[in-house]
Amino acid sequence: MIKPDENKDKFLIFGEWNNLKVRVKVDTVSTWLNEDEMVNLKDVKIGEARRKIALQIHDGGDIKVALKNISLIEL
């Protein structure tokens, strides 16, 4: 599992809508939270998965997630 550095927790705005951007290009995944880069990783298995999208949250107690305004843009 890949996690952002703990010092990046400050970019999350609790109790408000946050802007998450995910860019996947072949085997490289980059994420930004409220315009601040969080994670950049390369993964061969991701590069092999074509036309598949999954949104996931790991259980961490009383976590609630809501999504809105999702858009996909082909690179």
PyMOL Python script that loads the backbone (N, CA, C, O; Angstrom):
from pymol import cmd

cmd.read_pdbstr("""\
ATOM      1  N   MET A   1       0.850  -1.179   0.000  1.00  0.00           N
ATOM      2  CA  MET A   1       0.000   0.000   0.000  1.00  0.00           C
ATOM      3  C   MET A   1       0.895   1.242   0.000  1.00  0.00           C
ATOM      4  O   MET A   1       1.892   1.302   0.720  1.00  0.00           O
ATOM      5  N   ILE A   2       0.534   2.206  -0.798  1.00  0.00           N
ATOM      6  CA  ILE A   2       1.276   3.466  -0.888  1.00  0.00           C
ATOM      7  C   ILE A   2       0.498   4.531  -0.134  1.00  0.00           C
ATOM      8  O   ILE A   2      -0.704   4.697  -0.341  1.00  0.00           O
ATOM      9  N   LYS A   3       1.186   5.248   0.738  1.00  0.00           N
ATOM     10  CA  LYS A   3       0.561   6.343   1.486  1.00  0.00           C
ATOM     11  C   LYS A   3       1.373   7.606   1.280  1.00  0.00           C
ATOM     12  O   LYS A   3       2.596   7.548   1.153  1.00  0.00           O
ATOM     13  N   PRO A   4       0.697   8.754   1.244  1.00  0.00           N
ATOM     14  CA  PRO A   4       1.451  10.019   1.191  1.00  0.00           C
ATOM     15  C   PRO A   4       2.209  10.225   2.499  1.00  0.00           C
ATOM     16  O   PRO A   4       1.855   9.649   3.527  1.00  0.00           O
ATOM     17  N   ASP A   5       3.236  11.036   2.453  1.00  0.00           N
ATOM     18  CA  ASP A   5       3.950  11.399   3.681  1.00  0.00           C
ATOM     19  C   ASP A   5       2.965  12.004   4.678  1.00  0.00           C
ATOM     20  O   ASP A   5       2.033  12.709   4.292  1.00  0.00           O
ATOM     21  N   GLU A   6       3.178  11.722   5.963  1.00  0.00           N
ATOM     22  CA  GLU A   6       2.269  12.231   6.998  1.00  0.00           C
ATOM     23  C   GLU A   6       2.180  13.751   7.002  1.00  0.00           C
ATOM     24  O   GLU A   6       1.139  14.300   7.364  1.00  0.00           O
ATOM     25  N   ASN A   7       3.247  14.445   6.607  1.00  0.00           N
ATOM     26  CA  ASN A   7       3.210  15.913   6.608  1.00  0.00           C
ATOM     27  C   ASN A   7       2.257  16.467   5.549  1.00  0.00           C
ATOM     28  O   ASN A   7       1.966  17.663   5.550  1.00  0.00           O
ATOM     29  N   LYS A   8       1.761  15.605   4.637  1.00  0.00           N
ATOM     30  CA  LYS A   8       0.815  16.049   3.617  1.00  0.00           C
ATOM     31  C   LYS A   8      -0.630  15.987   4.110  1.00  0.00           C
ATOM     32  O   LYS A   8      -1.542  16.404   3.397  1.00  0.00           O
ATOM     33  N   ASP A   9      -0.847  15.476   5.313  1.00  0.00           N
ATOM     34  CA  ASP A   9      -2.199  15.451   5.892  1.00  0.00           C
ATOM     35  C   ASP A   9      -2.788  16.854   5.987  1.00  0.00           C
ATOM     36  O   ASP A   9      -4.008  17.016   5.981  1.00  0.00           O
ATOM     37  N   LYS A  10      -1.936  17.862   6.074  1.00  0.00           N
ATOM     38  CA  LYS A  10      -2.392  19.250   6.217  1.00  0.00           C
ATOM     39  C   LYS A  10      -3.172  19.735   4.999  1.00  0.00           C
ATOM     40  O   LYS A  10      -3.892  20.729   5.093  1.00  0.00           O
ATOM     41  N   PHE A  11      -3.046  19.053   3.852  1.00  0.00           N
ATOM     42  CA  PHE A  11      -3.751  19.474   2.646  1.00  0.00           C
ATOM     43  C   PHE A  11      -5.208  19.027   2.617  1.00  0.00           C
ATOM     44  O   PHE A  11      -5.986  19.510   1.794  1.00  0.00           O
ATOM     45  N   LEU A  12      -5.588  18.107   3.509  1.00  0.00           N
ATOM     46  CA  LEU A  12      -6.966  17.631   3.593  1.00  0.00           C
ATOM     47  C   LEU A  12      -7.794  18.616   4.406  1.00  0.00           C
ATOM     48  O   LEU A  12      -7.410  18.987   5.515  1.00  0.00           O
ATOM     49  N   ILE A  13      -8.926  19.038   3.857  1.00  0.00           N
ATOM     50  CA  ILE A  13      -9.818  19.964   4.551  1.00  0.00           C
ATOM     51  C   ILE A  13     -10.958  19.137   5.137  1.00  0.00           C
ATOM     52  O   ILE A  13     -11.862  18.726   4.409  1.00  0.00           O
ATOM     53  N   PHE A  14     -10.922  18.891   6.441  1.00  0.00           N
ATOM     54  CA  PHE A  14     -11.924  18.060   7.103  1.00  0.00           C
ATOM     55  C   PHE A  14     -13.282  18.751   7.114  1.00  0.00           C
ATOM     56  O   PHE A  14     -13.387  19.951   7.364  1.00  0.00           O
ATOM     57  N   GLY A  15     -14.318  17.964   6.837  1.00  0.00           N
ATOM     58  CA  GLY A  15     -15.678  18.476   6.884  1.00  0.00           C
ATOM     59  C   GLY A  15     -16.090  19.274   5.665  1.00  0.00           C
ATOM     60  O   GLY A  15     -17.200  19.807   5.632  1.00  0.00           O
ATOM     61  N   GLU A  16     -15.234  19.374   4.665  1.00  0.00           N
ATOM     62  CA  GLU A  16     -15.524  20.124   3.445  1.00  0.00           C
ATOM     63  C   GLU A  16     -15.280  19.224   2.236  1.00  0.00           C
ATOM     64  O   GLU A  16     -14.677  18.159   2.363  1.00  0.00           O
ATOM     65  N   TRP A  17     -15.745  19.651   1.072  1.00  0.00           N
ATOM     66  CA  TRP A  17     -15.425  18.944  -0.162  1.00  0.00           C
ATOM     67  C   TRP A  17     -13.979  19.223  -0.512  1.00  0.00           C
ATOM     68  O   TRP A  17     -13.529  20.368  -0.463  1.00  0.00           O
ATOM     69  N   ASN A  18     -13.248  18.171  -0.868  1.00  0.00           N
ATOM     70  CA  ASN A  18     -11.864  18.285  -1.296  1.00  0.00           C
ATOM     71  C   ASN A  18     -11.787  17.943  -2.781  1.00  0.00           C
ATOM     72  O   ASN A  18     -12.625  17.203  -3.296  1.00  0.00           O
ATOM     73  N   ASN A  19     -10.801  18.471  -3.453  1.00  0.00           N
ATOM     74  CA  ASN A  19     -10.610  18.207  -4.866  1.00  0.00           C
ATOM     75  C   ASN A  19      -9.494  17.173  -5.020  1.00  0.00           C
ATOM     76  O   ASN A  19      -8.352  17.421  -4.633  1.00  0.00           O
ATOM     77  N   LEU A  20      -9.833  16.015  -5.587  1.00  0.00           N
ATOM     78  CA  LEU A  20      -8.854  14.963  -5.826  1.00  0.00           C
ATOM     79  C   LEU A  20      -8.670  14.794  -7.321  1.00  0.00           C
ATOM     80  O   LEU A  20      -9.642  14.619  -8.057  1.00  0.00           O
ATOM     81  N   LYS A  21      -7.432  14.845  -7.769  1.00  0.00           N
ATOM     82  CA  LYS A  21      -7.105  14.640  -9.183  1.00  0.00           C
ATOM     83  C   LYS A  21      -6.204  13.408  -9.254  1.00  0.00           C
ATOM     84  O   LYS A  21      -5.229  13.290  -8.511  1.00  0.00           O
ATOM     85  N   VAL A  22      -6.548  12.499 -10.159  1.00  0.00           N
ATOM     86  CA  VAL A  22      -5.756  11.292 -10.368  1.00  0.00           C
ATOM     87  C   VAL A  22      -5.374  11.237 -11.840  1.00  0.00           C
ATOM     88  O   VAL A  22      -6.231  11.366 -12.713  1.00  0.00           O
ATOM     89  N   ARG A  23      -4.110  11.048 -12.110  1.00  0.00           N
ATOM     90  CA  ARG A  23      -3.653  10.914 -13.495  1.00  0.00           C
ATOM     91  C   ARG A  23      -2.956   9.566 -13.626  1.00  0.00           C
ATOM     92  O   ARG A  23      -2.028   9.251 -12.881  1.00  0.00           O
ATOM     93  N   VAL A  24      -3.424   8.777 -14.595  1.00  0.00           N
ATOM     94  CA  VAL A  24      -2.819   7.481 -14.866  1.00  0.00           C
ATOM     95  C   VAL A  24      -2.328   7.505 -16.301  1.00  0.00           C
ATOM     96  O   VAL A  24      -3.108   7.714 -17.230  1.00  0.00           O
ATOM     97  N   LYS A  25      -1.055   7.295 -16.473  1.00  0.00           N
ATOM     98  CA  LYS A  25      -0.462   7.247 -17.816  1.00  0.00           C
ATOM     99  C   LYS A  25       0.383   5.981 -17.889  1.00  0.00           C
ATOM    100  O   LYS A  25       1.472   5.901 -17.322  1.00  0.00           O
ATOM    101  N   VAL A  26      -0.143   5.009 -18.593  1.00  0.00           N
ATOM    102  CA  VAL A  26       0.441   3.678 -18.740  1.00  0.00           C
ATOM    103  C   VAL A  26       0.631   3.058 -17.355  1.00  0.00           C
ATOM    104  O   VAL A  26      -0.341   2.564 -16.784  1.00  0.00           O
ATOM    105  N   ASP A  27       1.834   3.063 -16.794  1.00  0.00           N
ATOM    106  CA  ASP A  27       2.080   2.425 -15.500  1.00  0.00           C
ATOM    107  C   ASP A  27       2.398   3.428 -14.391  1.00  0.00           C
ATOM    108  O   ASP A  27       2.890   3.038 -13.332  1.00  0.00           O
ATOM    109  N   THR A  28       2.126   4.700 -14.617  1.00  0.00           N
ATOM    110  CA  THR A  28       2.432   5.739 -13.633  1.00  0.00           C
ATOM    111  C   THR A  28       1.152   6.392 -13.134  1.00  0.00           C
ATOM    112  O   THR A  28       0.316   6.834 -13.922  1.00  0.00           O
ATOM    113  N   VAL A  29       1.013   6.446 -11.812  1.00  0.00           N
ATOM    114  CA  VAL A  29      -0.150   7.067 -11.182  1.00  0.00           C
ATOM    115  C   VAL A  29       0.328   8.247 -10.354  1.00  0.00           C
ATOM    116  O   VAL A  29       1.236   8.121  -9.533  1.00  0.00           O
ATOM    117  N   SER A  30      -0.294   9.395 -10.583  1.00  0.00           N
ATOM    118  CA  SER A  30      -0.004  10.597  -9.798  1.00  0.00           C
ATOM    119  C   SER A  30      -1.323  11.089  -9.210  1.00  0.00           C
ATOM    120  O   SER A  30      -2.356  11.053  -9.878  1.00  0.00           O
ATOM    121  N   THR A  31      -1.288  11.543  -7.972  1.00  0.00           N
ATOM    122  CA  THR A  31      -2.496  12.085  -7.348  1.00  0.00           C
ATOM    123  C   THR A  31      -2.195  13.446  -6.734  1.00  0.00           C
ATOM    124  O   THR A  31      -1.086  13.717  -6.271  1.00  0.00           O
ATOM    125  N   TRP A  32      -3.218  14.289  -6.747  1.00  0.00           N
ATOM    126  CA  TRP A  32      -3.147  15.611  -6.129  1.00  0.00           C
ATOM    127  C   TRP A  32      -4.376  15.786  -5.261  1.00  0.00           C
ATOM    128  O   TRP A  32      -5.473  15.387  -5.652  1.00  0.00           O
ATOM    129  N   LEU A  33      -4.213  16.367  -4.105  1.00  0.00           N
ATOM    130  CA  LEU A  33      -5.319  16.710  -3.217  1.00  0.00           C
ATOM    131  C   LEU A  33      -5.311  18.215  -3.054  1.00  0.00           C
ATOM    132  O   LEU A  33      -4.353  18.793  -2.540  1.00  0.00           O
ATOM    133  N   ASN A  34      -6.386  18.842  -3.495  1.00  0.00           N
ATOM    134  CA  ASN A  34      -6.488  20.302  -3.432  1.00  0.00           C
ATOM    135  C   ASN A  34      -5.262  20.980  -4.041  1.00  0.00           C
ATOM    136  O   ASN A  34      -4.709  21.926  -3.480  1.00  0.00           O
ATOM    137  N   GLU A  35      -4.852  20.468  -5.213  1.00  0.00           N
ATOM    138  CA  GLU A  35      -3.755  21.001  -6.033  1.00  0.00           C
ATOM    139  C   GLU A  35      -2.356  20.691  -5.502  1.00  0.00           C
ATOM    140  O   GLU A  35      -1.377  21.139  -6.099  1.00  0.00           O
ATOM    141  N   ASP A  36      -2.223  19.945  -4.408  1.00  0.00           N
ATOM    142  CA  ASP A  36      -0.912  19.584  -3.876  1.00  0.00           C
ATOM    143  C   ASP A  36      -0.629  18.121  -4.195  1.00  0.00           C
ATOM    144  O   ASP A  36      -1.442  17.250  -3.887  1.00  0.00           O
ATOM    145  N   GLU A  37       0.533  17.843  -4.816  1.00  0.00           N
ATOM    146  CA  GLU A  37       0.848  16.468  -5.194  1.00  0.00           C
ATOM    147  C   GLU A  37       1.002  15.599  -3.953  1.00  0.00           C
ATOM    148  O   GLU A  37       1.694  15.960  -3.002  1.00  0.00           O
ATOM    149  N   MET A  38       0.340  14.443  -3.986  1.00  0.00           N
ATOM    150  CA  MET A  38       0.358  13.529  -2.846  1.00  0.00           C
ATOM    151  C   MET A  38       1.210  12.295  -3.118  1.00  0.00           C
ATOM    152  O   MET A  38       2.092  11.964  -2.326  1.00  0.00           O
ATOM    153  N   VAL A  39       0.953  11.612  -4.234  1.00  0.00           N
ATOM    154  CA  VAL A  39       1.632  10.348  -4.539  1.00  0.00           C
ATOM    155  C   VAL A  39       1.991  10.309  -6.018  1.00  0.00           C
ATOM    156  O   VAL A  39       1.242  10.795  -6.865  1.00  0.00           O
ATOM    157  N   ASN A  40       3.141   9.727  -6.314  1.00  0.00           N
ATOM    158  CA  ASN A  40       3.562   9.476  -7.685  1.00  0.00           C
ATOM    159  C   ASN A  40       4.241   8.108  -7.666  1.00  0.00           C
ATOM    160  O   ASN A  40       5.280   7.933  -7.028  1.00  0.00           O
ATOM    161  N   LEU A  41       3.650   7.139  -8.367  1.00  0.00           N
ATOM    162  CA  LEU A  41       4.213   5.793  -8.328  1.00  0.00           C
ATOM    163  C   LEU A  41       4.125   5.113  -9.679  1.00  0.00           C
ATOM    164  O   LEU A  41       3.291   5.461 -10.514  1.00  0.00           O
ATOM    165  N   LYS A  42       5.002   4.134  -9.882  1.00  0.00           N
ATOM    166  CA  LYS A  42       4.979   3.301 -11.081  1.00  0.00           C
ATOM    167  C   LYS A  42       4.614   1.891 -10.634  1.00  0.00           C
ATOM    168  O   LYS A  42       5.100   1.408  -9.612  1.00  0.00           O
ATOM    169  N   ASP A  43       3.751   1.234 -11.412  1.00  0.00           N
ATOM    170  CA  ASP A  43       3.309  -0.110 -11.078  1.00  0.00           C
ATOM    171  C   ASP A  43       3.001  -0.859 -12.369  1.00  0.00           C
ATOM    172  O   ASP A  43       2.118  -0.455 -13.126  1.00  0.00           O
ATOM    173  N   VAL A  44       3.717  -1.940 -12.623  1.00  0.00           N
ATOM    174  CA  VAL A  44       3.547  -2.708 -13.853  1.00  0.00           C
ATOM    175  C   VAL A  44       2.123  -3.233 -13.981  1.00  0.00           C
ATOM    176  O   VAL A  44       1.554  -3.206 -15.073  1.00  0.00           O
ATOM    177  N   LYS A  45       1.535  -3.713 -12.880  1.00  0.00           N
ATOM    178  CA  LYS A  45       0.168  -4.257 -12.942  1.00  0.00           C
ATOM    179  C   LYS A  45      -0.841  -3.193 -13.352  1.00  0.00           C
ATOM    180  O   LYS A  45      -1.790  -3.483 -14.081  1.00  0.00           O
ATOM    181  N   ILE A  46      -0.646  -1.981 -12.894  1.00  0.00           N
ATOM    182  CA  ILE A  46      -1.534  -0.895 -13.308  1.00  0.00           C
ATOM    183  C   ILE A  46      -1.384  -0.670 -14.808  1.00  0.00           C
ATOM    184  O   ILE A  46      -2.373  -0.449 -15.506  1.00  0.00           O
ATOM    185  N   GLY A  47      -0.164  -0.725 -15.298  1.00  0.00           N
ATOM    186  CA  GLY A  47       0.074  -0.545 -16.721  1.00  0.00           C
ATOM    187  C   GLY A  47      -0.567  -1.621 -17.576  1.00  0.00           C
ATOM    188  O   GLY A  47      -0.891  -1.380 -18.739  1.00  0.00           O
ATOM    189  N   GLU A  48      -0.754  -2.807 -17.011  1.00  0.00           N
ATOM    190  CA  GLU A  48      -1.376  -3.914 -17.744  1.00  0.00           C
ATOM    191  C   GLU A  48      -2.901  -3.849 -17.732  1.00  0.00           C
ATOM    192  O   GLU A  48      -3.543  -4.470 -18.579  1.00  0.00           O
ATOM    193  N   ALA A  49      -3.484  -3.125 -16.808  1.00  0.00           N
ATOM    194  CA  ALA A  49      -4.949  -3.032 -16.690  1.00  0.00           C
ATOM    195  C   ALA A  49      -5.457  -1.960 -17.637  1.00  0.00           C
ATOM    196  O   ALA A  49      -5.149  -0.780 -17.468  1.00  0.00           O
ATOM    197  N   ARG A  50      -6.214  -2.355 -18.609  1.00  0.00           N
ATOM    198  CA  ARG A  50      -6.721  -1.424 -19.617  1.00  0.00           C
ATOM    199  C   ARG A  50      -8.199  -1.163 -19.401  1.00  0.00           C
ATOM    200  O   ARG A  50      -8.983  -2.092 -19.210  1.00  0.00           O
ATOM    201  N   ARG A  51      -8.575   0.114 -19.434  1.00  0.00           N
ATOM    202  CA  ARG A  51      -9.981   0.541 -19.374  1.00  0.00           C
ATOM    203  C   ARG A  51     -10.699   0.049 -18.126  1.00  0.00           C
ATOM    204  O   ARG A  51     -11.857  -0.364 -18.194  1.00  0.00           O
ATOM    205  N   LYS A  52     -10.019   0.092 -16.994  1.00  0.00           N
ATOM    206  CA  LYS A  52     -10.631  -0.300 -15.729  1.00  0.00           C
ATOM    207  C   LYS A  52     -10.391   0.811 -14.710  1.00  0.00           C
ATOM    208  O   LYS A  52      -9.282   1.330 -14.581  1.00  0.00           O
ATOM    209  N   ILE A  53     -11.449   1.161 -13.996  1.00  0.00           N
ATOM    210  CA  ILE A  53     -11.356   2.195 -12.972  1.00  0.00           C
ATOM    211  C   ILE A  53     -11.992   1.656 -11.703  1.00  0.00           C
ATOM    212  O   ILE A  53     -13.069   1.062 -11.746  1.00  0.00           O
ATOM    213  N   ALA A  54     -11.328   1.861 -10.572  1.00  0.00           N
ATOM    214  CA  ALA A  54     -11.879   1.440  -9.288  1.00  0.00           C
ATOM    215  C   ALA A  54     -11.637   2.559  -8.274  1.00  0.00           C
ATOM    216  O   ALA A  54     -10.533   3.095  -8.183  1.00  0.00           O
ATOM    217  N   LEU A  55     -12.659   2.899  -7.530  1.00  0.00           N
ATOM    218  CA  LEU A  55     -12.538   3.872  -6.447  1.00  0.00           C
ATOM    219  C   LEU A  55     -12.664   3.085  -5.151  1.00  0.00           C
ATOM    220  O   LEU A  55     -13.610   2.316  -4.976  1.00  0.00           O
ATOM    221  N   GLN A  56     -11.721   3.272  -4.252  1.00  0.00           N
ATOM    222  CA  GLN A  56     -11.640   2.416  -3.080  1.00  0.00           C
ATOM    223  C   GLN A  56     -11.256   3.228  -1.856  1.00  0.00           C
ATOM    224  O   GLN A  56     -10.472   4.173  -1.950  1.00  0.00           O
ATOM    225  N   ILE A  57     -11.803   2.862  -0.717  1.00  0.00           N
ATOM    226  CA  ILE A  57     -11.393   3.418   0.574  1.00  0.00           C
ATOM    227  C   ILE A  57     -11.169   2.251   1.517  1.00  0.00           C
ATOM    228  O   ILE A  57     -11.984   1.331   1.577  1.00  0.00           O
ATOM    229  N   HIS A  58     -10.081   2.285   2.244  1.00  0.00           N
ATOM    230  CA  HIS A  58      -9.800   1.224   3.200  1.00  0.00           C
ATOM    231  C   HIS A  58     -10.467   1.566   4.522  1.00  0.00           C
ATOM    232  O   HIS A  58     -10.510   2.730   4.920  1.00  0.00           O
ATOM    233  N   ASP A  59     -10.980   0.563   5.195  1.00  0.00           N
ATOM    234  CA  ASP A  59     -11.661   0.760   6.465  1.00  0.00           C
ATOM    235  C   ASP A  59     -10.684   1.338   7.478  1.00  0.00           C
ATOM    236  O   ASP A  59      -9.574   0.834   7.646  1.00  0.00           O
ATOM    237  N   GLY A  60     -11.099   2.373   8.132  1.00  0.00           N
ATOM    238  CA  GLY A  60     -10.264   2.988   9.151  1.00  0.00           C
ATOM    239  C   GLY A  60     -11.120   3.505  10.281  1.00  0.00           C
ATOM    240  O   GLY A  60     -10.849   4.569  10.838  1.00  0.00           O
ATOM    241  N   GLY A  61     -12.159   2.755  10.624  1.00  0.00           N
ATOM    242  CA  GLY A  61     -13.049   3.206  11.688  1.00  0.00           C
ATOM    243  C   GLY A  61     -14.304   3.795  11.097  1.00  0.00           C
ATOM    244  O   GLY A  61     -14.942   3.185  10.238  1.00  0.00           O
ATOM    245  N   ASP A  62     -14.660   4.972  11.549  1.00  0.00           N
ATOM    246  CA  ASP A  62     -15.911   5.617  11.146  1.00  0.00           C
ATOM    247  C   ASP A  62     -15.690   6.534   9.943  1.00  0.00           C
ATOM    248  O   ASP A  62     -16.051   7.710   9.986  1.00  0.00           O
ATOM    249  N   ILE A  63     -15.104   6.007   8.883  1.00  0.00           N
ATOM    250  CA  ILE A  63     -14.813   6.797   7.695  1.00  0.00           C
ATOM    251  C   ILE A  63     -16.033   6.800   6.777  1.00  0.00           C
ATOM    252  O   ILE A  63     -16.616   5.754   6.495  1.00  0.00           O
ATOM    253  N   LYS A  64     -16.404   7.978   6.323  1.00  0.00           N
ATOM    254  CA  LYS A  64     -17.479   8.125   5.342  1.00  0.00           C
ATOM    255  C   LYS A  64     -16.920   8.866   4.150  1.00  0.00           C
ATOM    256  O   LYS A  64     -16.219   9.867   4.300  1.00  0.00           O
ATOM    257  N   VAL A  65     -17.230   8.371   2.964  1.00  0.00           N
ATOM    258  CA  VAL A  65     -16.729   8.991   1.741  1.00  0.00           C
ATOM    259  C   VAL A  65     -17.907   9.265   0.822  1.00  0.00           C
ATOM    260  O   VAL A  65     -18.769   8.409   0.626  1.00  0.00           O
ATOM    261  N   ALA A  66     -17.934  10.459   0.267  1.00  0.00           N
ATOM    262  CA  ALA A  66     -18.942  10.825  -0.730  1.00  0.00           C
ATOM    263  C   ALA A  66     -18.197  11.376  -1.935  1.00  0.00           C
ATOM    264  O   ALA A  66     -17.213  12.100  -1.789  1.00  0.00           O
ATOM    265  N   LEU A  67     -18.670  11.032  -3.116  1.00  0.00           N
ATOM    266  CA  LEU A  67     -18.032  11.487  -4.345  1.00  0.00           C
ATOM    267  C   LEU A  67     -19.030  12.300  -5.147  1.00  0.00           C
ATOM    268  O   LEU A  67     -20.218  11.981  -5.175  1.00  0.00           O
ATOM    269  N   LYS A  68     -18.553  13.349  -5.797  1.00  0.00           N
ATOM    270  CA  LYS A  68     -19.407  14.142  -6.666  1.00  0.00           C
ATOM    271  C   LYS A  68     -18.572  14.732  -7.785  1.00  0.00           C
ATOM    272  O   LYS A  68     -17.352  14.858  -7.674  1.00  0.00           O
ATOM    273  N   ASN A  69     -19.246  15.092  -8.862  1.00  0.00           N
ATOM    274  CA  ASN A  69     -18.592  15.752  -9.996  1.00  0.00           C
ATOM    275  C   ASN A  69     -17.382  14.973 -10.518  1.00  0.00           C
ATOM    276  O   ASN A  69     -16.305  15.539 -10.703  1.00  0.00           O
ATOM    277  N   ILE A  70     -17.566  13.690 -10.750  1.00  0.00           N
ATOM    278  CA  ILE A  70     -16.488  12.856 -11.288  1.00  0.00           C
ATOM    279  C   ILE A  70     -16.450  13.022 -12.798  1.00  0.00           C
ATOM    280  O   ILE A  70     -17.479  12.895 -13.462  1.00  0.00           O
ATOM    281  N   SER A  71     -15.274  13.303 -13.347  1.00  0.00           N
ATOM    282  CA  SER A  71     -15.146  13.390 -14.794  1.00  0.00           C
ATOM    283  C   SER A  71     -13.907  12.635 -15.233  1.00  0.00           C
ATOM    284  O   SER A  71     -12.909  12.579 -14.514  1.00  0.00           O
ATOM    285  N   LEU A  72     -13.980  12.058 -16.417  1.00  0.00           N
ATOM    286  CA  LEU A  72     -12.860  11.322 -16.993  1.00  0.00           C
ATOM    287  C   LEU A  72     -12.422  12.032 -18.262  1.00  0.00           C
ATOM    288  O   LEU A  72     -13.246  12.422 -19.089  1.00  0.00           O
ATOM    289  N   ILE A  73     -11.128  12.191 -18.403  1.00  0.00           N
ATOM    290  CA  ILE A  73     -10.572  12.828 -19.582  1.00  0.00           C
ATOM    291  C   ILE A  73      -9.505  11.902 -20.146  1.00  0.00           C
ATOM    292  O   ILE A  73      -8.553  11.553 -19.449  1.00  0.00           O
ATOM    293  N   GLU A  74      -9.659  11.505 -21.402  1.00  0.00           N
ATOM    294  CA  GLU A  74      -8.669  10.652 -22.026  1.00  0.00           C
ATOM    295  C   GLU A  74      -7.426  11.462 -22.354  1.00  0.00           C
ATOM    296  O   GLU A  74      -7.512  12.542 -22.938  1.00  0.00           O
ATOM    297  N   LEU A  75      -6.269  10.931 -21.974  1.00  0.00           N
ATOM    298  CA  LEU A  75      -4.998  11.633 -22.222  1.00  0.00           C
ATOM    299  C   LEU A  75      -4.525  11.369 -23.620  1.00  0.00           C
ATOM    300  O   LEU A  75      -3.475  11.870 -24.021  1.00  0.00           O
TER     301      LEU A  75
END
""", "prot")
cmd.dss("prot")
cmd.show_as("cartoon", "prot")
cmd.util.cbc("prot")
cmd.orient("prot")
